[in-house]
Amino acid sequence: MRTRFDKQLAHLNDSLVEMGGLVEQAIAGANRALTGRDEALAKSVISMDDEIDNKEKEIEGLPAHHHAAAACGGRFALGVLGA
């Protein structure tokens, strides 16, 4: 049986993948808008920024994010201290 943390971690992973997809779409759209000098497409890409920002805020509020951030911070501190 999966633990609560495993479920939270899976949700974090799904959210990160979703945000990554949005960012990938934005980059591709920005590239097409730039190379094609497409102002309407550029405005569409710019409007995606709020959706990406909202997804980032959602991810930052997930419990598993805090556990992962603490774990990464702990590894960083151990590396800095030479442990």
C-alpha positions as a printed Julia matrix, in Angstrom:
83×3 Matrix{Float64}:
  0.0    0.0     0.0
  1.27   3.42   -0.9
  1.95   5.8     1.9
  0.6    9.3     2.09
  4.05  10.68    1.26
  4.25   8.48   -1.85
  0.92   9.9    -3.04
  2.11  13.45   -2.35
  5.34  12.76   -4.2
  3.44  11.36   -7.18
  1.24  14.46   -7.23
  4.34  16.67   -7.1
  5.84  14.72  -10.0
  2.64  15.03  -12.06
  2.47  18.76  -11.39
  6.12  19.26  -12.36
  5.59  17.32  -15.58
  2.51  19.42  -16.35
  4.4   22.66  -15.7
  7.3   21.41  -17.8
  4.91  20.8   -20.68
  3.55  24.33  -20.39
  7.06  25.76  -20.4
  7.98  23.62  -23.4
  4.93  24.92  -25.28
  5.8   28.5   -24.35
  9.39  28.16  -25.54
  8.33  26.56  -28.83
  5.68  29.23  -29.34
  8.1   32.01  -28.52
 10.58  30.6   -31.01
  7.92  30.4   -33.73
  6.68  33.89  -32.92
 10.19  35.31  -33.08
 11.3   33.57  -36.26
  7.95  34.18  -37.97
  7.58  37.7   -36.63
  4.1   36.72  -35.48
  2.85  39.32  -33.03
 -0.43  37.52  -32.31
  1.43  34.32  -31.42
  3.84  36.31  -29.25
  0.9   37.77  -27.31
 -0.56  34.28  -26.92
  2.73  33.01  -25.51
  2.93  35.95  -23.12
 -0.56  35.14  -21.85
  0.64  31.61  -20.98
  3.05  33.09  -18.45
  0.32  33.56  -15.84
 -0.69  29.91  -16.16
  2.93  28.82  -15.67
  3.33  31.15  -12.69
  0.15  29.79  -11.11
  1.34  26.21  -11.58
  4.66  27.12   -9.94
  2.85  28.63   -6.94
  0.69  25.51   -6.69
  3.79  23.3    -6.71
  5.5   25.41   -4.06
  2.49  24.85   -1.8
  2.51  21.06   -2.08
  3.66  19.2     1.04
  6.04  16.96   -0.92
  7.73  20.06   -2.36
  8.68  21.17    1.14
 10.08  17.73    1.98
 12.06  17.63   -1.27
 13.36  21.17   -0.77
 14.45  20.36    2.76
 16.18  17.19    1.58
 18.0   19.07   -1.18
 18.95  21.81    1.25
 20.28  19.24    3.67
 22.41  17.58    1.0
 23.68  21.02   -0.03
 24.59  21.87    3.55
 26.38  18.56    3.99
 28.31  19.17    0.79
 29.33  22.66    1.88
 30.41  21.37    5.28
 32.41  18.61    3.62
 30.47  15.84    5.31
